[in-house]
Amino acid sequence: EGPSEALVEDPVPEDRSPDPIFDIDDGEVEFTWNGRPCKGHRIHTAALHGYGEELERILAKEPDSCSMRFRYETYFRNKAQEGSGEALHLAASRGHVDVAEKLLAAGASLNAKVTRDHTPHYNALHAALFAEGRGGSVEMITYLLMKRVDAGRNADGRLPIHIAFVTGNVDAIHIVRHHMELCGTEAEEFQEDCVDASTGRQWKVQLPLEVGITGGKMTVWQIAMSAAINRSSLRSIMAERPDAVGLFLKRCKARGRDADILYRAGINGSDVALLAKQSVSSCLALLDFATGRPQCENEGWHPVPAQVSFAARSWWDLMWSMVNQGSPHRKLLTFLTQDSRWKFNSIKFDFPKWHEDLTNRSFGPPILQSDIGMCSIPDLTTPDVFACLAADDVDVEILEHRLFGAMVEHVFENFVAKVEIVRSFVTVWIVILLTISTLALQQSSADGSPEARPPVVLVAVRFVAAQGVVDLILEAMQLTGLINLGRWRDYLTLDNLIDLLSAVLPSYLCIDATCRPVTVFTIFVYWARVLGIASLCEVLGHELEPFRNLLRGLIPALVITGIAFAAFSHAFFFLGAHSVERSIYSSFVTLMTAGMPDEPAGDMLEVALLYMAVTFFSVFILNIFIGVLGEQYALQKQHCVLIFRRRRAELCLRYMQRIHAQHFRACSGPEGHVLLVGCILACLTLQ
């Protein structure tokens, strides 16, 4: 190509800034820095744009210009604020190391401050780290630190590492943190209290990591990679950016600090529940890092067993395994203990009693290779955690984690199952009594004495009413427990409202045993409770549990059906001029059962409407229900194991809420079993 006009122009430095420079009176120039219009000397523009040769010429003519200050004005709360600085701050913010060297060689002060409202604010290191919000130059930051610049706080109480987090420059963060470690001031990164030495004023300063998270400029990866390996960092990430927990713990594990960080952070069940509501994946990552093979205190005398007997330990274990798994052998052994290690007293040759369930091979076959895991997070079996596991707005996949699955199975099998067995027995017995009483009433009516009420009816009604009172007491205990937990608003749910009505209305039979609406409602309530027996059997529960959630998926289809039924009923009422009740009844028979009359009545408009309505409901609405039912059931069936586990978690949560209303233990476990069986036998005997 031929020569262009650009080749004969004056050479332009590659790093020339596009910022305009304007000459003003008295030899001053205007320029823009930090997005603010500034006034100063030509040495300031040379430092700002890295014009080294021009800077040398200016310094040769005016040696004192290295300390000359530029100025600008800002407004804070409608009040003007003065601001000024030196050429070194400009060069530091743009990363011009050669210019900074020349300025310092000419006598510029390394620790000169940018002022705010005539008060020293920050020095060149802060300016280099902020770099007009773009993140500083690594070379400039390193150079200033090597020159021993003051790495203290600015007037806002922020350290240089705060400024590095503001811009999200990971390299700068590591450089500043390494310098703090060399100076022995690394602990200052985690100090929130700030004191002005001159005035004595105290205030709180946000932690650097929290500054980076709330600033919004840092990605998840940058946050995880720049956070200090410290318990405070884990706490801040869990609270402000939970999706970075997994990456941060992975980095801790690479340093061999994951167990130490988790222990020092003091994480408990409440923290896990809060994290699960924010990010299920991060919660599961936290559990993975907190769960592992227990640390053995004496590998020689008392090692962690590699093989364990999975035979039943007791008659309860045998029955539970047979009902839930169809086999006398266990698939999972769970223990709830405060031990954090596999303990052994080498002097007394003693170990915790619960170890025998794992080391004793006399339980019999099968003796299988075991994978023993221990979670180091305390207080996981709390209402907070189970409220999270039972919540519909938390991904059900959370229950697929082996720790949460083991927790639900342990609490349900050892505590809740016994309550549910008694509840199921009472439910079945009430259904039997209601059936017998209904047959007796029908027989009494057939014998011509409908006013006479057989004794069995009185027994059934009083027993149902008494059970209603008991249910009402249990609901009161649940509300009291939630109040004690400080979570009384959790009671205000539709399920609890239904439970409350199911307790209040049957108890009304104590007042009026002949109330037919309440009796009908009671019949439906206790027949519906029969389905609760499925919670005691995994095989049955996996098949029935998907049906419990089908109604929610049918709500849109039911709304469409209701609107269509109302529209056609209105039209039939207008054309037929029947009574409202007669019109609704005939519409229901015609539309819902496709019951066409033998001979169409009315004019052509009414007949056409009849054909259109029957066709619409039998073809369109019916297919909608079939399609929605099939789709919802297939979806629920895919997660039937987890949905069933969530159902058990709900029962465990209700149990925990109720026991928090009881601040004492009435009797021991065996005594309670004997008392319970005695009460049941006495009740049956009296009836």
VOGU-3710 file (C-alpha; in Angstrom, 3 decimals, decimal comma):
1> egpsealved> 0,000/0,000/0,000  1,081/3,563/-0,576  2,008/5,870/2,269  -0,890/7,314/4,186  -1,259/10,720/5,697  -1,040/9,256/9,178  2,617/8,325/8,652  3,760/11,942/8,443  1,897/13,156/11,532  3,579/13,774/14,888
11> pvpedrspdp> 4,004/10,544/16,853  1,399/10,006/19,574  2,305/8,088/22,752  0,504/4,747/22,922  -0,818/5,371/26,437  -2,161/8,846/25,729  -5,524/9,218/27,437  -8,472/10,521/25,461  -9,339/12,791/28,384  -9,349/16,400/27,149
21> ifdiddgeve> -6,927/18,949/28,594  -7,847/22,626/28,613  -5,564/25,596/29,231  -6,978/28,216/31,593  -5,692/31,402/33,102  -2,522/31,607/35,253  -0,999/28,615/33,484  -3,510/26,117/34,971  -5,031/23,235/33,092  -8,265/21,321/33,457
31> ftwngrpckg> -8,506/17,545/33,326  -10,791/14,737/34,464  -9,846/12,260/37,174  -12,110/9,842/39,022  -14,928/11,197/36,897  -14,452/14,682/38,375  -13,313/17,882/36,667  -10,023/18,978/38,230  -7,784/22,048/37,988  -4,050/21,885/38,354
41> hrihtaalhg> -0,576/22,269/36,880  0,792/20,674/33,717  2,771/18,269/35,898  -0,540/16,781/36,939  -1,607/16,064/33,372  1,823/14,622/32,619  1,565/12,323/35,666  -2,019/11,395/34,828  -1,246/10,329/31,258  2,229/8,937/31,877
51> ygeelerila> 4,167/11,523/29,847  7,576/10,787/31,391  9,691/13,080/29,206  7,331/16,004/29,652  7,338/15,363/33,407  11,155/15,556/33,457  11,139/18,868/31,558  8,596/20,321/34,014  10,574/19,116/37,042  13,776/20,553/35,570
61> kepdscsmrf> 12,165/23,986/35,321  10,050/23,785/38,501  11,509/21,274/40,992  8,850/22,059/43,611  6,017/21,205/41,228  6,176/17,560/42,343  4,366/18,640/45,516  1,914/21,039/43,878  -1,707/20,103/44,474  -4,555/19,860/42,033
71> ryetyfrnka> -8,042/20,565/43,266  -11,641/19,625/42,588  -15,024/20,039/44,215  -17,725/17,494/45,075  -21,121/17,730/46,684  -22,285/15,561/49,562  -25,822/16,010/50,869  -26,068/19,276/48,927  -22,940/20,607/50,613  -19,818/21,497/48,652
81> qegsgealhl> -16,669/19,593/49,654  -13,110/20,533/48,799  -10,793/17,915/47,354  -7,133/18,010/46,369  -4,172/15,775/45,667  -0,690/15,554/44,202  0,783/14,242/40,990  1,814/10,993/42,723  -1,838/10,103/43,350  -2,619/10,581/39,667
91> aasrghvdva> 0,309/8,459/38,508  -0,500/5,744/41,077  -4,145/5,545/40,011  -3,140/5,093/36,354  -0,352/2,596/37,090  2,527/4,719/35,717  5,381/3,241/37,772  8,124/5,146/35,884  6,372/8,439/36,530  5,972/7,608/40,228
101> ekllaagasl> 9,693/6,828/40,452  10,596/10,208/38,941  8,235/12,064/41,252  9,624/10,362/44,347  13,152/10,976/43,161  12,276/14,652/42,757  11,101/14,843/46,376  7,408/13,970/46,279  6,092/12,612/49,577  5,273/8,913/49,478
111> nakvtrdhtp> 2,559/9,310/52,109  0,988/12,534/50,853  -2,796/12,412/51,201  -5,696/13,243/48,979  -7,866/15,594/51,027  -11,591/15,716/51,479  -13,071/18,881/52,918  -9,528/20,010/53,872  -8,991/16,785/55,858  -6,432/14,114/54,838
121> hynalhaalf> -8,324/11,188/53,361  -6,114/8,559/51,654  -2,625/8,126/50,237  -1,118/6,886/46,970  -1,568/3,195/47,847  -5,324/3,631/48,168  -5,357/5,603/44,924  -3,383/2,847/43,179  -5,710/0,138/44,465  -8,890/1,974/43,517
131> aegrggsvem> -7,543/3,167/40,142  -10,669/5,186/39,403  -12,813/2,112/40,117  -11,108/-0,132/37,562  -8,824/-2,032/39,913  -5,171/-1,186/40,362  -2,021/-2,168/38,521  -0,179/-5,040/40,187  3,172/-3,464/39,301  2,239/-0,131/40,863
141> ityllmkrvd> 0,829/-1,712/44,036  3,914/-3,881/44,429  6,210/-0,905/43,833  4,527/1,253/46,472  4,607/-1,550/49,031  8,293/-2,141/48,343  8,849/1,579/48,956  7,220/1,027/52,382  4,198/3,209/51,792  1,861/3,550/54,766
151> agrnadgrlp> -0,621/0,629/54,502  -2,925/1,950/57,215  -6,545/2,974/57,199  -7,990/5,944/55,367  -10,248/8,555/56,931  -13,249/6,216/56,516  -11,468/3,523/58,510  -10,877/1,353/55,456  -7,655/-0,570/54,959  -6,001/-0,999/51,560
161> ihiafvtgnv> -7,512/-4,478/51,384  -10,963/-2,894/51,646  -10,185/-0,861/48,523  -8,921/-3,957/46,724  -12,214/-5,712/47,454  -14,182/-2,662/46,285  -12,737/-3,077/42,789  -12,744/-6,896/42,859  -9,096/-7,195/41,815  -8,166/-10,675/43,046
171> daihivrhhm> -4,426/-10,264/42,365  -4,343/-7,000/44,273  -6,192/-8,604/47,181  -3,613/-11,376/47,474  -0,713/-8,915/47,224  -2,067/-6,681/49,982  -2,964/-9,645/52,203  0,536/-11,094/51,775  2,016/-7,738/52,775  -0,193/-7,688/55,879
181> elcgteaeef> 1,004/-11,176/56,802  4,631/-10,088/56,428  3,957/-7,080/58,647  2,024/-9,141/61,188  -1,147/-7,091/60,723  -3,310/-9,756/59,039  -5,722/-9,765/62,002  -6,804/-6,219/61,143  -8,684/-7,566/58,129  -11,261/-9,049/60,489
191> qedcvdastg> -11,617/-6,076/62,858  -14,898/-4,214/62,554  -14,250/-1,632/65,272  -12,463/1,520/64,157  -11,192/4,345/66,383  -10,023/7,791/65,310  -6,852/8,384/67,327  -7,147/12,175/67,121  -10,811/12,535/68,135  -11,503/9,225/69,896
201> rqwkvqlple> -14,571/8,637/67,735  -15,538/4,977/67,319  -17,513/3,367/64,513  -18,062/0,068/62,767  -16,346/-0,759/59,495  -17,636/-3,427/57,150  -15,295/-6,379/56,690  -13,336/-6,332/53,399  -14,930/-9,534/52,102  -18,399/-8,175/52,831
211> vgitggkmtv> -17,459/-4,991/50,969  -16,568/-7,078/47,920  -19,738/-9,159/48,118  -22,166/-6,288/48,616  -20,380/-4,150/46,030  -21,677/-6,455/43,304  -18,561/-6,303/41,098  -17,101/-9,664/42,097  -18,185/-12,969/40,608  -18,735/-16,103/42,663
221> wqiamsaain> -15,336/-17,430/41,596  -13,583/-14,160/42,519  -15,208/-14,117/45,952  -14,238/-17,724/46,675  -10,669/-17,218/45,445  -10,048/-13,905/47,219  -11,562/-14,685/50,635  -9,082/-15,315/53,426  -8,898/-18,903/54,700  -10,634/-17,960/57,903
231> rsslrsimae> -13,799/-18,814/59,815  -14,984/-15,223/59,443  -14,807/-15,579/55,664  -16,957/-18,707/55,729  -19,526/-16,941/57,892  -19,626/-13,908/55,599  -19,969/-16,032/52,458  -22,775/-18,102/53,985  -24,650/-14,944/54,947  -24,042/-12,773/51,880
241> rpdavglflk> -23,102/-15,029/48,947  -24,087/-18,644/49,746  -23,501/-19,890/46,192  -19,753/-19,428/46,785  -19,641/-21,784/49,790  -18,722/-24,875/47,773  -15,836/-23,202/45,918  -14,500/-21,627/49,106  -14,542/-24,922/51,032  -12,884/-26,656/48,088
251> rckargrdad> -10,102/-24,085/48,304  -9,878/-24,651/52,071  -9,623/-28,404/51,500  -6,775/-27,891/49,033  -4,929/-26,115/51,850  -5,847/-28,831/54,359  -7,878/-26,354/56,414  -11,477/-27,395/55,720  -12,044/-29,311/58,979  -10,402/-26,580/61,047
261> ilyragings> -12,401/-23,796/59,374  -15,698/-25,644/59,852  -14,916/-26,264/63,517  -13,835/-22,696/64,245  -16,793/-21,201/62,378  -19,142/-22,794/64,941  -21,743/-23,733/62,330  -24,894/-25,327/63,754  -28,260/-26,550/62,573  -29,787/-23,073/62,310
271> dvallakqsv> -26,997/-22,020/59,943  -27,535/-25,115/57,810  -31,287/-24,470/57,608  -30,767/-20,856/56,578  -28,210/-21,865/53,957  -30,527/-24,539/52,547  -33,293/-21,983/52,009  -30,882/-19,761/50,083  -28,943/-22,377/48,098  -29,562/-26,125/48,291
281> ssclalldfa> -26,408/-26,962/46,351  -24,239/-24,924/48,726  -25,906/-26,536/51,731  -25,182/-30,005/50,373  -21,588/-28,981/49,602  -21,203/-27,816/53,211  -22,529/-31,157/54,487  -20,173/-33,064/52,185  -17,177/-31,243/53,617  -18,485/-31,655/57,177
291> tgrpqceneg> -19,117/-35,399/56,801  -16,368/-37,966/56,678  -14,836/-40,972/58,329  -14,559/-40,363/62,090  -11,120/-39,637/63,482  -9,894/-42,647/65,444  -8,148/-42,082/68,763  -6,429/-45,470/68,844  -6,082/-47,402/65,578  -4,249/-50,209/67,303
301> whpvpaqvsf> -6,639/-51,106/70,112  -9,954/-49,783/68,857  -10,079/-49,110/65,107  -13,141/-47,970/63,187  -14,672/-51,247/61,938  -14,440/-51,964/58,223  -17,202/-54,593/58,393  -20,434/-54,329/60,374  -23,323/-56,684/61,089  -26,555/-55,376/59,552
311> aarswwdlmw> -28,776/-57,849/61,384  -31,650/-56,588/63,535  -30,582/-55,476/67,027  -33,980/-55,907/68,696  -37,541/-57,017/68,067  -38,373/-53,426/67,125  -35,564/-53,415/64,540  -36,818/-56,711/63,152  -40,419/-55,536/62,838  -39,430/-52,173/61,383
321> smvnqgsphr> -37,169/-53,725/58,758  -39,792/-56,278/57,772  -42,552/-53,672/57,404  -40,466/-51,061/55,612  -37,983/-53,118/53,605  -39,511/-56,558/53,455  -36,319/-57,995/54,941  -35,119/-58,704/58,498  -31,803/-57,007/57,704  -31,019/-53,347/58,085
331> klltfltqds> -29,753/-51,202/55,220  -28,778/-48,251/57,371  -27,599/-47,826/60,947  -27,870/-44,348/62,475  -26,647/-42,918/65,768  -27,219/-39,551/67,400  -24,353/-38,739/69,740  -22,267/-35,806/70,907  -19,011/-37,641/70,194  -16,905/-35,992/67,502
341> rwkfnsikfd> -14,304/-38,784/67,299  -14,098/-42,552/67,532  -13,172/-42,502/71,216  -11,142/-45,000/73,182  -9,623/-44,776/76,648  -6,231/-46,442/76,295  -5,733/-46,591/80,072  -9,081/-48,142/81,045  -9,584/-49,927/77,723  -13,036/-48,387/77,588
351> fpkwhedltn> -15,138/-46,923/74,790  -18,680/-45,488/74,443  -21,436/-48,062/74,703  -22,942/-47,210/71,323  -19,781/-48,496/69,623  -20,942/-52,037/70,419  -23,683/-51,789/67,801  -20,944/-51,468/65,197  -18,146/-53,624/66,610  -20,232/-56,525/67,944
361> rsfgppilqs> -20,470/-59,199/65,234  -22,613/-61,508/67,365  -25,796/-59,951/65,962  -25,254/-62,304/63,063  -25,224/-62,071/59,287  -25,165/-60,275/57,021  -21,769/-58,830/57,889  -21,008/-56,352/55,126  -18,397/-53,828/54,103  -19,457/-50,561/55,741
371> digmcsipdl> -19,120/-46,912/54,884  -19,118/-45,125/58,231  -19,577/-41,374/58,126  -19,769/-38,753/60,856  -21,086/-35,203/60,529  -19,208/-32,690/62,665  -21,972/-30,049/62,599  -23,846/-30,063/65,933  -27,570/-29,581/66,562  -28,792/-30,771/63,168
381> ttpdvfacla> -31,867/-32,584/64,502  -33,686/-29,365/65,346  -37,042/-27,889/64,274  -35,221/-25,332/62,113  -33,578/-28,006/59,981  -36,682/-30,188/59,741  -38,800/-27,147/58,846  -36,463/-26,692/55,911  -36,631/-30,381/54,929  -40,430/-30,333/55,069
391> addvdveile> -40,889/-27,023/53,238  -42,463/-27,114/49,790  -40,388/-24,152/48,593  -37,116/-26,036/49,150  -36,017/-28,401/46,385  -36,979/-31,960/47,320  -33,594/-33,121/45,992  -32,125/-31,944/49,298  -33,525/-35,114/50,882  -31,443/-37,230/48,519
401> hrlfgamveh> -28,339/-36,394/50,529  -27,434/-39,353/52,714  -27,069/-37,255/55,862  -30,511/-35,664/55,634  -32,025/-38,998/54,649  -30,411/-40,663/57,665  -31,628/-37,870/59,965  -35,229/-38,257/58,856  -35,121/-42,044/59,175  -33,485/-41,890/62,612
411> vfenfvakve> -35,938/-39,415/64,144  -38,965/-41,045/62,554  -38,042/-44,621/63,467  -36,928/-43,946/67,026  -39,473/-41,327/68,084  -42,247/-40,399/65,671  -43,150/-43,899/64,473  -44,410/-44,935/67,896  -46,698/-41,908/68,031  -47,970/-42,625/64,521
421> ivrsfvtvwi> -48,641/-46,278/65,380  -50,885/-45,233/68,268  -52,538/-42,586/66,112  -53,170/-45,125/63,322  -54,619/-47,631/65,784  -56,992/-45,021/67,212  -57,988/-43,935/63,701  -58,798/-47,474/62,592  -60,717/-48,119/65,790  -62,778/-44,941/65,328
431> villtistla> -63,578/-45,928/61,729  -64,766/-49,324/62,999  -66,919/-47,683/65,677  -68,412/-45,244/63,176  -69,192/-48,073/60,765  -70,825/-50,176/63,484  -72,812/-47,207/64,780  -74,023/-46,361/61,265  -75,168/-49,940/60,707  -76,925/-49,882/64,076
441> lqqssadgsp> -78,732/-46,660/63,195  -79,851/-48,077/59,875  -81,076/-51,225/61,576  -82,928/-49,113/64,148  -84,643/-47,135/61,372  -85,597/-50,363/59,599  -87,161/-51,693/62,796  -89,408/-48,625/62,916  -87,776/-46,911/65,895  -85,585/-44,160/64,416
451> earppvvlva> -85,747/-42,101/67,612  -84,094/-44,825/69,670  -80,292/-44,605/69,561  -78,450/-47,903/70,110  -75,766/-47,920/72,854  -72,994/-48,442/70,319  -73,868/-45,080/68,756  -73,412/-43,298/72,062  -70,077/-45,086/72,637  -68,825/-44,156/69,170
461> vrfvaaqgvv> -69,895/-40,522/69,379  -68,377/-39,996/72,820  -65,126/-41,673/71,821  -64,884/-39,543/68,676  -65,626/-36,410/70,686  -62,982/-37,371/73,256  -60,460/-37,912/70,487  -61,380/-34,485/69,105  -60,554/-32,959/72,477  -57,217/-34,807/72,513
471> dlileamqlt> -56,455/-33,529/69,002  -57,310/-30,020/70,139  -54,854/-30,358/73,040  -52,168/-31,539/70,603  -52,804/-28,535/68,364  -52,476/-26,270/71,395  -49,190/-27,976/72,264  -47,935/-27,435/68,721  -48,798/-23,731/68,837  -47,199/-23,403/72,278
481> glinlgrwrd> -44,073/-25,143/71,024  -43,841/-22,765/68,087  -44,262/-19,809/70,437  -41,433/-21,168/72,603  -39,310/-21,488/69,451  -40,156/-17,921/68,454  -41,807/-19,080/65,240  -45,545/-18,833/65,948  -46,221/-17,558/62,428  -45,310/-21,007/61,098
491> yltldnlidl> -48,603/-22,263/62,490  -50,567/-20,058/60,099  -50,715/-22,559/57,239  -53,572/-24,254/55,408  -52,564/-27,713/56,670  -52,642/-26,555/60,288  -56,011/-24,873/59,726  -57,428/-28,151/58,406  -55,953/-30,025/61,379  -57,502/-27,486/63,738
501> lsavlpsylc> -60,943/-27,854/62,141  -60,553/-31,637/62,231  -60,031/-31,343/65,992  -62,631/-28,694/66,831  -65,632/-30,007/64,902  -65,531/-33,640/66,154  -65,130/-32,372/69,728  -68,436/-30,510/69,236  -70,137/-33,904/69,420  -69,601/-33,688/73,175
511> idatcrpvtv> -72,225/-30,922/73,128  -74,568/-32,155/70,411  -74,169/-35,840/69,598  -76,970/-35,704/66,994  -75,463/-33,011/64,757  -75,570/-34,586/61,309  -73,209/-32,178/59,446  -70,510/-32,629/62,069  -70,957/-36,406/61,995  -70,617/-36,470/58,204
521> ftifvywarv> -67,504/-34,269/58,426  -66,069/-36,590/61,078  -66,628/-39,636/58,880  -64,635/-38,028/56,062  -61,885/-36,887/58,432  -61,204/-40,311/59,904  -61,458/-42,187/56,639  -58,899/-39,727/55,219  -56,659/-40,336/58,230  -56,560/-44,034/57,378
531> lgiaslcevl> -54,181/-43,063/54,573  -51,760/-41,886/57,253  -50,918/-45,515/57,943  -48,873/-45,408/54,736  -46,248/-43,293/56,515  -45,297/-46,370/58,548  -44,547/-48,529/55,498  -42,084/-47,423/52,816  -43,406/-49,730/50,100  -46,990/-48,573/50,598
541> ghelepfrnl> -45,975/-44,961/51,100  -44,007/-44,822/47,854  -47,156/-45,842/45,966  -49,699/-43,680/47,803  -47,733/-40,524/48,554  -47,817/-39,194/44,940  -51,629/-39,090/45,126  -51,518/-36,643/48,064  -49,956/-33,973/45,857  -52,128/-34,494/42,775
551> lrglipalvi> -54,790/-32,013/43,904  -52,390/-29,058/43,703  -51,633/-29,872/40,079  -55,344/-30,103/39,298  -56,196/-26,627/40,576  -55,872/-24,897/37,148  -58,018/-27,599/35,496  -60,597/-27,314/38,289  -60,746/-23,542/37,824  -61,403/-23,946/34,082
561> tgiafaafsh> -64,038/-26,587/34,774  -65,775/-24,419/37,386  -65,897/-21,395/35,093  -67,216/-23,479/32,180  -69,852/-25,119/34,407  -70,973/-21,728/35,741  -71,218/-20,305/32,218  -73,288/-23,178/30,801  -75,501/-23,305/33,920  -76,207/-19,603/33,540
571> affflgahsv> -77,084/-20,078/29,875  -79,365/-23,068/30,610  -81,078/-21,117/33,397  -81,734/-18,216/31,021  -83,149/-20,425/28,266  -85,041/-22,915/30,414  -86,497/-20,523/32,985  -86,293/-23,247/35,675  -85,560/-22,497/39,303  -81,933/-21,920/40,218
581> ersiyssfvt> -81,676/-25,199/42,116  -83,317/-27,181/39,306  -81,146/-25,524/36,686  -77,899/-26,263/38,569  -78,938/-29,885/39,158  -79,892/-30,521/35,540  -76,693/-28,805/34,348  -74,598/-31,023/36,627  -76,326/-34,197/35,406  -75,966/-33,158/31,779
591> lmtagmpdep> -72,410/-31,834/31,859  -70,614/-33,964/34,444  -72,245/-37,300/33,626  -73,055/-36,593/29,961  -76,646/-37,502/30,799  -78,533/-36,548/27,625  -82,365/-36,411/27,869  -84,384/-39,029/25,967  -86,034/-36,321/23,918  -84,439/-32,862/23,505
601> agdmlevall> -86,745/-30,148/24,789  -86,851/-26,477/23,933  -86,148/-24,501/20,820  -83,232/-24,960/18,435  -80,990/-22,593/20,433  -81,427/-24,615/23,629  -80,839/-27,910/21,779  -77,723/-26,531/20,084  -76,419/-25,281/23,445  -77,063/-28,730/24,952
611> ymavtffsvf> -75,086/-30,515/22,223  -72,255/-27,990/22,429  -72,032/-28,230/26,234  -71,965/-32,035/26,338  -69,378/-32,152/23,540  -67,203/-29,522/25,271  -67,227/-31,288/28,641  -66,935/-34,866/27,362  -64,162/-34,131/24,864  -62,246/-31,055/26,048
621> ilnifigvlg> -62,610/-31,002/29,838  -62,372/-34,777/30,249  -59,164/-34,935/28,218  -57,701/-32,057/30,192  -58,225/-33,966/33,435  -56,865/-37,193/32,010  -53,782/-35,443/30,638  -53,111/-33,427/33,780  -53,621/-36,432/36,050  -51,277/-38,575/33,990
631> eqyalqkqhc> -48,624/-35,884/33,797  -48,785/-35,010/37,501  -48,727/-38,619/38,627  -45,749/-39,420/36,378  -43,919/-36,391/37,786  -44,706/-37,294/41,390  -43,811/-40,938/40,788  -40,309/-39,968/39,650  -39,623/-38,489/43,073  -41,832/-40,792/45,136
641> vlifrrrrae> -38,975/-41,840/47,435  -38,038/-38,235/48,197  -41,661/-37,127/48,480  -42,312/-39,916/50,968  -39,217/-38,880/52,902  -40,513/-35,302/52,956  -43,805/-36,579/54,359  -41,919/-38,252/57,192  -39,944/-35,032/57,721  -43,271/-33,191/58,121
651> lclrymqrih> -44,366/-35,668/60,798  -41,007/-35,318/62,540  -41,335/-31,532/62,492  -44,820/-31,675/64,004  -43,525/-34,013/66,716  -40,624/-31,662/67,551  -42,885/-28,627/67,699  -45,205/-30,350/70,138  -42,537/-31,654/72,474  -41,163/-28,116/72,808
661> aqhfracsgp> -44,346/-27,293/74,719  -43,439/-29,897/77,363  -40,616/-28,830/79,654  -40,426/-32,061/81,620  -40,244/-35,792/81,059  -43,159/-37,623/82,632  -41,542/-41,075/82,615  -38,873/-43,169/80,937  -39,315/-44,905/77,603  -40,171/-48,420/78,887
671> eghvllvgci> -42,497/-47,013/81,529  -44,237/-44,922/78,907  -44,761/-47,982/76,676  -46,334/-49,924/79,535  -48,558/-46,973/80,480  -49,660/-46,507/76,880  -50,594/-50,162/76,370  -52,451/-50,167/79,689  -54,493/-47,108/78,708  -55,428/-48,653/75,352
681> lacltlq> -56,534/-51,913/76,949  -58,535/-50,059/79,602  -60,251/-47,990/76,923  -61,184/-51,041/74,860  -62,421/-52,851/77,954  -64,697/-49,991/78,951  -66,132/-49,729/75,466
//
